[in-house]
Amino acid sequence: MDLGDTQSFDDEFMQLSFKVEPCMLAHPHGWKMCPFVHPGEPVKRRHPFTHRGDMCNAVKKGQSCEAGDACPYAHNSHELWLHPSRYKTRLCRSGGACARGICFFAHSQAELRQKGSTKQGVLHPSLQAPASPTLNTSATAAAGAGPLLLMSSVEAGSVVAS
């Protein structure tokens, strides 16, 4: 697997783990080519279940966000465009001729994803748009699900319909 070629990774990895999980390699290597995060790396991401797929207003204005990692909004383009509510939900302007090493967009109609979907199901609505700066895990912890609560597409349809 070529670490510089993100096409080697599936959509699930790109949305949930790319530049989120720490690198475990003990030998020196180029952080730009590695899909895992390194100390001090500028494209570090928070797990997408902890923030919305919208950019933080302070960051949009070029300011630092007072809430820091507790902010419910994205703080960089990787957090924004690799979020399950955005990743590959729009077509790339370059289509199949795209030469980007990391592209956040679909290159064909077949690659287009439903907003908020993962292989395992659709993200629970409360995880798509957290209502507070910190993820409310009291209900999910009580149910034993933890912060990675997912539901099937059928369950999601019934939540949306109600």
TORPA-4810 file (N, C-alpha, C, O; in nm, 3 decimals):
<nodes>
NODE_1_0.084_-0.118_0.000_0.000_0.000_0.000_0.088_0.124_0.000_0.179_0.136_0.082_M
NODE_2_0.061_0.214_-0.091_0.135_0.339_-0.101_0.070_0.439_-0.006_-0.043_0.482_-0.028_D
NODE_3_0.142_0.478_0.101_0.086_0.569_0.199_0.054_0.706_0.142_-0.025_0.780_0.201_L
NODE_4_0.114_0.742_0.030_0.086_0.872_-0.032_-0.035_0.870_-0.122_-0.078_0.975_-0.170_G
NODE_5_-0.091_0.752_-0.147_-0.205_0.738_-0.235_-0.328_0.709_-0.152_-0.349_0.594_-0.111_D
NODE_6_-0.411_0.812_-0.124_-0.527_0.792_-0.038_-0.633_0.705_-0.103_-0.726_0.661_-0.035_T
NODE_7_-0.622_0.678_-0.232_-0.717_0.589_-0.297_-0.701_0.446_-0.246_-0.789_0.362_-0.268_Q
NODE_8_-0.588_0.417_-0.177_-0.566_0.285_-0.118_-0.653_0.265_0.005_-0.672_0.151_0.050_S
NODE_9_-0.707_0.372_0.061_-0.787_0.365_0.182_-0.935_0.376_0.147_-0.973_0.450_0.056_F
NODE_10_-1.019_0.301_0.220_-1.162_0.310_0.192_-1.222_0.436_0.255_-1.157_0.503_0.335_D
NODE_11_-1.345_0.467_0.217_-1.412_0.588_0.264_-1.423_0.591_0.416_-1.406_0.696_0.478_D
NODE_12_-1.451_0.476_0.475_-1.465_0.467_0.620_-1.335_0.512_0.690_-1.339_0.590_0.785_E
NODE_13_-1.222_0.463_0.643_-1.093_0.502_0.701_-1.070_0.651_0.683_-1.029_0.719_0.777_F
NODE_14_-1.095_0.702_0.563_-1.070_0.844_0.537_-1.155_0.933_0.628_-1.106_1.034_0.677_M
NODE_15_-1.280_0.897_0.650_-1.368_0.979_0.732_-1.337_0.970_0.881_-1.339_1.071_0.951_Q
NODE_16_-1.308_0.850_0.928_-1.300_0.828_1.072_-1.158_0.821_1.129_-1.139_0.847_1.248_L
NODE_17_-1.059_0.787_1.047_-0.925_0.763_1.102_-0.813_0.845_1.040_-0.711_0.868_1.105_S
NODE_18_-0.827_0.890_0.914_-0.719_0.960_0.846_-0.680_1.086_0.923_-0.762_1.176_0.943_F
NODE_19_-0.555_1.092_0.967_-0.498_1.203_1.044_-0.571_1.226_1.177_-0.569_1.336_1.231_K
NODE_20_-0.637_1.119_1.228_-0.701_1.122_1.360_-0.624_1.029_1.453_-0.588_1.067_1.565_V
NODE_21_-0.601_0.908_1.407_-0.532_0.806_1.487_-0.382_0.835_1.489_-0.325_0.873_1.387_E
NODE_22_-0.316_0.817_1.605_-0.171_0.843_1.613_-0.089_0.739_1.538_-0.127_0.622_1.531_P
NODE_23_0.022_0.781_1.481_0.113_0.693_1.410_0.190_0.609_1.512_0.238_0.661_1.613_C
NODE_24_0.203_0.480_1.484_0.274_0.389_1.573_0.410_0.348_1.518_0.480_0.268_1.579_M
NODE_25_0.449_0.402_1.402_0.577_0.364_1.344_0.691_0.423_1.428_0.691_0.541_1.462_L
NODE_26_0.788_0.339_1.459_0.901_0.383_1.542_1.013_0.444_1.458_1.095_0.519_1.512_A
NODE_27_1.019_0.414_1.329_1.126_0.466_1.245_1.087_0.599_1.181_0.968_0.624_1.158_H
NODE_28_1.186_0.684_1.152_1.157_0.814_1.088_1.094_0.794_0.949_1.137_0.708_0.872_P
NODE_29_0.995_0.874_0.920_0.929_0.870_0.789_0.858_1.003_0.766_0.840_1.080_0.860_H
NODE_30_0.819_1.029_0.645_0.755_1.156_0.610_0.611_1.161_0.659_0.529_1.078_0.620_G
NODE_31_0.579_1.259_0.744_0.444_1.270_0.798_0.341_1.303_0.691_0.225_1.265_0.705_W
NODE_32_0.381_1.371_0.585_0.285_1.405_0.479_0.237_1.282_0.406_0.125_1.279_0.356_K
NODE_33_0.320_1.180_0.400_0.284_1.056_0.329_0.213_0.956_0.419_0.154_0.860_0.370_M
NODE_34_0.217_0.977_0.549_0.159_0.884_0.645_0.013_0.923_0.674_-0.016_1.040_0.696_C
NODE_35_-0.079_0.825_0.674_-0.220_0.855_0.699_-0.253_0.880_0.847_-0.366_0.915_0.881_P
NODE_36_-0.154_0.861_0.933_-0.176_0.879_1.076_-0.117_1.011_1.123_-0.032_1.069_1.054_F
NODE_37_-0.160_1.059_1.238_-0.118_1.189_1.287_0.012_1.178_1.369_0.037_1.079_1.436_V
NODE_38_0.092_1.283_1.360_0.221_1.293_1.430_0.220_1.416_1.519_0.150_1.512_1.489_H
NODE_39_0.298_1.416_1.629_0.300_1.533_1.718_0.334_1.662_1.641_0.431_1.667_1.565_P
NODE_40_0.253_1.765_1.662_0.277_1.896_1.602_0.236_1.907_1.456_0.262_2.010_1.393_G
NODE_41_0.173_1.805_1.402_0.135_1.807_1.260_0.023_1.908_1.235_-0.075_1.910_1.310_E
NODE_42_0.035_1.991_1.131_-0.066_2.095_1.107_-0.201_2.043_1.058_-0.301_2.115_1.071_P
NODE_43_-0.209_1.924_1.002_-0.337_1.874_0.951_-0.403_1.773_1.046_-0.487_1.694_1.005_V
NODE_44_-0.364_1.777_1.172_-0.426_1.691_1.273_-0.576_1.714_1.275_-0.623_1.828_1.263_K
NODE_45_-0.651_1.606_1.291_-0.797_1.616_1.300_-0.848_1.561_1.432_-0.790_1.469_1.489_R
NODE_46_-0.958_1.618_1.479_-1.031_1.558_1.591_-1.124_1.453_1.530_-1.157_1.461_1.412_R
NODE_47_-1.166_1.357_1.609_-1.258_1.256_1.557_-1.385_1.327_1.511_-1.436_1.413_1.583_H
NODE_48_-1.437_1.292_1.393_-1.552_1.365_1.339_-1.681_1.353_1.421_-1.773_1.432_1.401_P
NODE_49_-1.690_1.257_1.512_-1.810_1.246_1.594_-1.813_1.351_1.704_-1.913_1.363_1.775_F
NODE_50_-1.704_1.427_1.720_-1.698_1.529_1.825_-1.728_1.670_1.774_-1.732_1.764_1.853_T
NODE_51_-1.750_1.684_1.643_-1.780_1.818_1.589_-1.867_1.806_1.465_-1.876_1.699_1.405_H
NODE_52_-1.929_1.915_1.428_-2.013_1.922_1.309_-1.928_1.935_1.183_-1.808_1.961_1.190_R
NODE_53_-1.991_1.917_1.071_-1.924_1.934_0.942_-1.937_2.076_0.890_-1.951_2.096_0.770_G
NODE_54_-1.932_2.174_0.978_-1.936_2.316_0.944_-1.815_2.384_1.006_-1.770_2.344_1.114_D
NODE_55_-1.763_2.486_0.940_-1.643_2.555_0.988_-1.677_2.647_1.106_-1.781_2.712_1.107_M
NODE_56_-1.588_2.651_1.203_-1.598_2.738_1.319_-1.593_2.885_1.273_-1.509_2.920_1.191_C
NODE_57_-1.683_2.969_1.325_-1.687_3.111_1.286_-1.557_3.183_1.319_-1.512_3.266_1.240_N
NODE_58_-1.497_3.153_1.433_-1.371_3.219_1.470_-1.262_3.183_1.369_-1.187_3.270_1.326_A
NODE_59_-1.254_3.057_1.331_-1.153_3.012_1.236_-1.178_3.075_1.099_-1.084_3.112_1.029_V
NODE_60_-1.305_3.087_1.060_-1.340_3.153_0.933_-1.286_3.296_0.928_-1.245_3.345_0.823_K
NODE_61_-1.287_3.362_1.044_-1.241_3.501_1.053_-1.089_3.511_1.072_-1.036_3.620_1.088_K
NODE_62_-1.020_3.395_1.072_-0.875_3.395_1.090_-0.832_3.409_1.235_-0.716_3.438_1.263_G
NODE_63_-0.926_3.388_1.328_-0.897_3.399_1.470_-0.879_3.260_1.529_-0.917_3.160_1.468_Q
NODE_64_-0.822_3.254_1.648_-0.816_3.125_1.716_-0.945_3.106_1.794_-1.004_3.203_1.844_S
NODE_65_-0.989_2.984_1.804_-1.115_2.952_1.871_-1.089_2.936_2.021_-1.003_2.858_2.062_C
NODE_66_-1.166_3.010_2.103_-1.150_3.002_2.248_-1.189_2.865_2.302_-1.136_2.823_2.405_E
NODE_67_-1.279_2.794_2.235_-1.324_2.664_2.283_-1.223_2.553_2.254_-1.229_2.446_2.315_A
NODE_68_-1.131_2.578_2.162_-1.029_2.477_2.130_-1.090_2.346_2.084_-1.183_2.346_2.003_G
NODE_69_-1.038_2.234_2.134_-1.087_2.103_2.093_-1.230_2.074_2.138_-1.293_1.981_2.088_D
NODE_70_-1.283_2.154_2.232_-1.421_2.138_2.277_-1.521_2.204_2.182_-1.642_2.188_2.199_A
NODE_71_-1.473_2.277_2.083_-1.561_2.346_1.987_-1.639_2.243_1.905_-1.581_2.143_1.862_C
NODE_72_-1.767_2.266_1.884_-1.848_2.172_1.807_-1.837_2.189_1.655_-1.914_2.129_1.580_P
NODE_73_-1.741_2.271_1.609_-1.725_2.297_1.466_-1.584_2.262_1.419_-1.492_2.250_1.500_Y
NODE_74_-1.570_2.244_1.289_-1.442_2.210_1.228_-1.344_2.326_1.239_-1.383_2.443_1.233_A
NODE_75_-1.214_2.293_1.255_-1.111_2.396_1.269_-1.012_2.399_1.153_-0.925_2.486_1.151_H
NODE_76_-1.022_2.308_1.057_-0.934_2.312_0.939_-1.004_2.240_0.824_-1.107_2.176_0.844_N
NODE_77_-0.947_2.250_0.706_-1.013_2.193_0.587_-1.024_2.041_0.596_-1.119_1.982_0.544_S
NODE_78_-0.928_1.976_0.661_-0.937_1.830_0.676_-1.053_1.792_0.768_-1.126_1.697_0.738_H
NODE_79_-1.070_1.863_0.878_-1.185_1.835_0.967_-1.316_1.863_0.895_-1.413_1.789_0.911_E
NODE_80_-1.319_1.968_0.816_-1.441_2.006_0.744_-1.477_1.906_0.635_-1.587_1.851_0.635_L
NODE_81_-1.385_1.880_0.543_-1.417_1.803_0.424_-1.405_1.652_0.441_-1.459_1.578_0.359_W
NODE_82_-1.337_1.604_0.546_-1.335_1.460_0.572_-1.446_1.419_0.669_-1.459_1.302_0.703_L
NODE_83_-1.525_1.516_0.713_-1.638_1.487_0.802_-1.742_1.404_0.726_-1.766_1.430_0.608_H
NODE_84_-1.803_1.304_0.790_-1.903_1.220_0.721_-2.019_1.297_0.659_-2.083_1.248_0.566_P
NODE_85_-2.047_1.417_0.708_-2.156_1.495_0.649_-2.114_1.563_0.518_-2.199_1.620_0.449_S
NODE_86_-1.984_1.558_0.483_-1.936_1.625_0.362_-1.855_1.537_0.268_-1.864_1.552_0.146_R
NODE_87_-1.775_1.445_0.322_-1.679_1.369_0.241_-1.747_1.299_0.123_-1.840_1.220_0.141_Y
NODE_88_-1.700_1.328_0.005_-1.748_1.271_-0.122_-1.899_1.288_-0.142_-1.963_1.202_-0.203_K
NODE_89_-1.955_1.397_-0.092_-2.097_1.426_-0.116_-2.115_1.523_-0.232_-2.228_1.557_-0.268_T
NODE_90_-2.004_1.567_-0.291_-2.006_1.654_-0.410_-1.906_1.599_-0.510_-1.810_1.532_-0.473_R
NODE_91_-1.931_1.629_-0.637_-1.838_1.584_-0.742_-1.717_1.676_-0.749_-1.728_1.797_-0.733_L
NODE_92_-1.600_1.616_-0.773_-1.476_1.690_-0.793_-1.483_1.760_-0.928_-1.526_1.701_-1.027_C
NODE_93_-1.440_1.884_-0.933_-1.441_1.959_-1.059_-1.349_1.897_-1.163_-1.372_1.913_-1.283_R
NODE_94_-1.245_1.828_-1.118_-1.150_1.765_-1.211_-1.194_1.625_-1.255_-1.137_1.569_-1.349_S
NODE_95_-1.293_1.569_-1.189_-1.342_1.436_-1.224_-1.232_1.332_-1.219_-1.149_1.333_-1.129_G
NODE_96_-1.232_1.242_-1.317_-1.134_1.135_-1.323_-0.993_1.183_-1.350_-0.898_1.106_-1.334_G
NODE_97_-0.977_1.309_-1.390_-0.844_1.364_-1.418_-0.781_1.428_-1.293_-0.675_1.488_-1.303_A
NODE_98_-0.845_1.415_-1.178_-0.796_1.475_-1.055_-0.657_1.420_-1.019_-0.635_1.299_-1.019_C
NODE_99_-0.566_1.510_-0.989_-0.429_1.471_-0.955_-0.397_1.501_-0.808_-0.281_1.490_-0.768_A
NODE_100_-0.497_1.539_-0.729_-0.471_1.569_-0.588_-0.431_1.441_-0.514_-0.485_1.334_-0.541_R
NODE_101_-0.338_1.453_-0.424_-0.300_1.339_-0.340_-0.412_1.303_-0.245_-0.439_1.186_-0.220_G
NODE_102_-0.477_1.406_-0.192_-0.593_1.386_-0.105_-0.705_1.470_-0.164_-0.695_1.592_-0.173_I
NODE_103_-0.812_1.404_-0.205_-0.927_1.476_-0.260_-1.048_1.440_-0.176_-1.074_1.323_-0.148_C
NODE_104_-1.123_1.542_-0.136_-1.238_1.525_-0.050_-1.367_1.501_-0.129_-1.474_1.487_-0.071_F
NODE_105_-1.355_1.497_-0.262_-1.473_1.492_-0.347_-1.481_1.362_-0.427_-1.380_1.294_-0.446_F
NODE_106_-1.602_1.328_-0.473_-1.624_1.208_-0.554_-1.577_1.235_-0.697_-1.589_1.346_-0.747_A
NODE_107_-1.525_1.133_-0.761_-1.475_1.146_-0.898_-1.567_1.083_-1.001_-1.536_1.081_-1.120_H
NODE_108_-1.679_1.032_-0.956_-1.782_0.977_-1.045_-1.914_0.973_-0.967_-1.914_0.985_-0.844_S
NODE_109_-2.023_0.955_-1.036_-2.154_0.942_-0.971_-2.153_0.822_-0.875_-2.216_0.827_-0.769_Q
NODE_110_-2.083_0.715_-0.914_-2.078_0.594_-0.832_-2.009_0.618_-0.698_-2.038_0.549_-0.601_A
NODE_111_-1.917_0.716_-0.691_-1.845_0.746_-0.567_-1.922_0.840_-0.475_-1.887_0.852_-0.357_E
NODE_112_-2.026_0.906_-0.524_-2.102_0.999_-0.441_-2.161_0.925_-0.322_-2.215_0.815_-0.336_L
NODE_113_-2.152_0.986_-0.205_-2.206_0.927_-0.082_-2.326_1.007_-0.035_-2.342_1.125_-0.068_R
NODE_114_-2.411_0.941_0.043_-2.520_1.009_0.111_-2.459_1.082_0.230_-2.377_1.024_0.301_Q
NODE_115_-2.497_1.206_0.253_-2.442_1.283_0.365_-2.462_1.208_0.497_-2.573_1.164_0.528_K
NODE_116_-2.354_1.195_0.573_-2.361_1.133_0.705_-2.358_0.982_0.706_-2.371_0.922_0.812_G
NODE_117_-2.341_0.918_0.592_-2.345_0.772_0.590_-2.206_0.711_0.607_-2.105_0.772_0.572_S
NODE_118_-2.204_0.592_0.661_-2.083_0.512_0.673_-2.119_0.372_0.628_-2.237_0.344_0.607_T
NODE_119_-2.021_0.283_0.612_-2.049_0.145_0.572_-2.141_0.077_0.673_-2.227_-0.003_0.636_K
NODE_120_-2.124_0.110_0.801_-2.198_0.043_0.907_-2.338_0.099_0.924_-2.419_0.038_0.993_Q
NODE_121_-2.368_0.211_0.864_-2.500_0.272_0.880_-2.490_0.422_0.870_-2.391_0.477_0.823_G
NODE_122_-2.593_0.488_0.915_-2.598_0.634_0.914_-2.568_0.681_1.054_-2.616_0.623_1.151_V
NODE_123_-2.488_0.786_1.068_-2.457_0.838_1.200_-2.584_0.881_1.271_-2.675_0.938_1.210_L
NODE_124_-2.590_0.853_1.399_-2.703_0.897_1.479_-2.715_1.049_1.465_-2.613_1.117_1.469_H
NODE_125_-2.837_1.105_1.447_-2.853_1.249_1.425_-2.784_1.335_1.530_-2.734_1.443_1.496_P
NODE_126_-2.779_1.292_1.655_-2.715_1.374_1.758_-2.564_1.383_1.736_-2.501_1.476_1.785_S
NODE_127_-2.507_1.288_1.663_-2.364_1.291_1.636_-2.334_1.370_1.510_-2.220_1.415_1.492_L
NODE_128_-2.431_1.389_1.422_-2.410_1.470_1.302_-2.404_1.617_1.337_-2.330_1.693_1.274_Q
NODE_129_-2.481_1.659_1.435_-2.487_1.801_1.471_-2.496_1.815_1.622_-2.605_1.834_1.675_A
NODE_130_-2.383_1.805_1.694_-2.387_1.817_1.840_-2.450_1.950_1.881_-2.423_2.054_1.820_P
NODE_131_-2.533_1.947_1.984_-2.602_2.066_2.028_-2.520_2.151_2.123_-2.553_2.268_2.147_A
NODE_132_-2.412_2.095_2.178_-2.330_2.170_2.273_-2.183_2.151_2.239_-2.149_2.062_2.161_S
NODE_133_-2.094_2.234_2.297_-1.952_2.222_2.266_-1.891_2.088_2.302_-1.788_2.051_2.245_P
NODE_134_-1.951_2.014_2.393_-1.900_1.882_2.426_-2.003_1.779_2.386_-2.123_1.803_2.399_T
NODE_135_-1.959_1.667_2.338_-2.049_1.561_2.296_-2.122_1.506_2.416_-2.058_1.462_2.511_L
NODE_136_-2.254_1.506_2.414_-2.332_1.455_2.524_-2.334_1.304_2.516_-2.405_1.247_2.433_N
NODE_137_-2.256_1.239_2.600_-2.248_1.094_2.595_-2.327_1.028_2.707_-2.322_0.906_2.719_T
NODE_138_-2.399_1.105_2.790_-2.469_1.044_2.902_-2.573_0.943_2.856_-2.583_0.835_2.914_S
NODE_139_-2.650_0.975_2.752_-2.751_0.881_2.702_-2.686_0.761_2.636_-2.730_0.647_2.656_A
NODE_140_-2.582_0.785_2.557_-2.518_0.674_2.489_-2.439_0.587_2.585_-2.432_0.466_2.567_T
NODE_141_-2.380_0.649_2.688_-2.305_0.571_2.786_-2.401_0.483_2.866_-2.369_0.368_2.897_A
NODE_142_-2.519_0.538_2.899_-2.617_0.459_2.973_-2.663_0.339_2.891_-2.692_0.233_2.946_A
NODE_143_-2.668_0.357_2.759_-2.709_0.247_2.672_-2.593_0.153_2.642_-2.612_0.049_2.579_A
NODE_144_-2.472_0.191_2.686_-2.356_0.107_2.663_-2.298_0.121_2.524_-2.215_0.040_2.484_G
NODE_145_-2.342_0.222_2.450_-2.297_0.236_2.312_-2.171_0.319_2.299_-2.098_0.304_2.201_A
NODE_146_-2.143_0.405_2.394_-2.025_0.492_2.384_-2.047_0.599_2.279_-2.157_0.608_2.225_G
NODE_147_-1.946_0.679_2.249_-1.964_0.792_2.158_-1.974_0.753_2.011_-2.006_0.839_1.929_P
NODE_148_-1.950_0.628_1.974_-1.954_0.589_1.834_-2.087_0.524_1.798_-2.091_0.425_1.725_L
NODE_149_-2.195_0.580_1.849_-2.327_0.526_1.826_-2.366_0.537_1.680_-2.368_0.646_1.623_L
NODE_150_-2.396_0.423_1.619_-2.441_0.418_1.481_-2.575_0.348_1.476_-2.610_0.273_1.566_L
NODE_151_-2.648_0.374_1.370_-2.772_0.300_1.350_-2.783_0.266_1.203_-2.718_0.328_1.118_M
NODE_152_-2.866_0.169_1.173_-2.881_0.128_1.034_-2.956_0.234_0.955_-3.018_0.322_1.013_S
NODE_153_-2.950_0.224_0.823_-3.021_0.318_0.736_-3.171_0.312_0.760_-3.240_0.413_0.749_S
NODE_154_-3.222_0.192_0.792_-3.365_0.175_0.819_-3.403_0.252_0.946_-3.503_0.323_0.947_V
NODE_155_-3.322_0.238_1.052_-3.347_0.311_1.175_-3.338_0.461_1.149_-3.420_0.538_1.201_E
NODE_156_-3.241_0.504_1.072_-3.224_0.646_1.043_-3.345_0.702_0.972_-3.388_0.814_1.000_A
NODE_157_-3.403_0.626_0.879_-3.521_0.669_0.808_-3.638_0.691_0.901_-3.716_0.784_0.883_G
NODE_158_-3.651_0.603_1.004_-3.762_0.618_1.097_-3.739_0.738_1.189_-3.837_0.802_1.229_S
NODE_159_-3.614_0.771_1.222_-3.586_0.888_1.305_-3.618_1.014_1.228_-3.679_1.107_1.281_V
NODE_160_-3.575_1.018_1.100_-3.598_1.135_1.016_-3.748_1.153_0.992_-3.798_1.266_0.989_V
NODE_161_-3.820_1.041_0.973_-3.961_1.048_0.939_-4.045_1.090_1.059_-4.154_1.145_1.040_A
NODE_162_-3.998_1.067_1.181_-4.080_1.098_1.298_-4.069_1.243_1.339_-4.132_1.284_1.436_S
</nodes>
